[in-house]
Amino acid sequence: MSQRIQRVNELLKQEISQLLLKEIDFDDVLVTITNVDTSPDLKNCKVKISVIPTEKNKLALEIIEKNIYHLQQALNKRIRLKFTPKISFEIDQIEAKAQRIEEILSQ
């Protein structure tokens, strides 16, 4: 991954986290951004999120998807790039996998 893509990923992570914090109201759910993957052509961006409690993963994702247009427009205004990537969100499964490994090791 090039250094430019890494810098864009960090910038997007900061800006999207600020937008999620200020613009979207999650009821009793903590949503954090764990990873941002931007394509080399800067056209698309996958944002992986972690939700606590994990039982409300689908609810949080539905709330974000319902407000995706508003988030994209706000991001377009905040970031000055030649191409502002189209963002998409998905649940980060690494925590569930880590929990499963811990369960196996504890047996």
Secondary structure, DSSP 8 states (H G I E B T S, - for coil): --HHHHHHHHHHHHHHHHHHHHH---TT-EEEEEEEEE-TTSSEEEEEEEEESGGGHHHHHHHHHHTHHHHHHHHHHH---SS--EEEEEE--HHHHHHHHHHHHH-
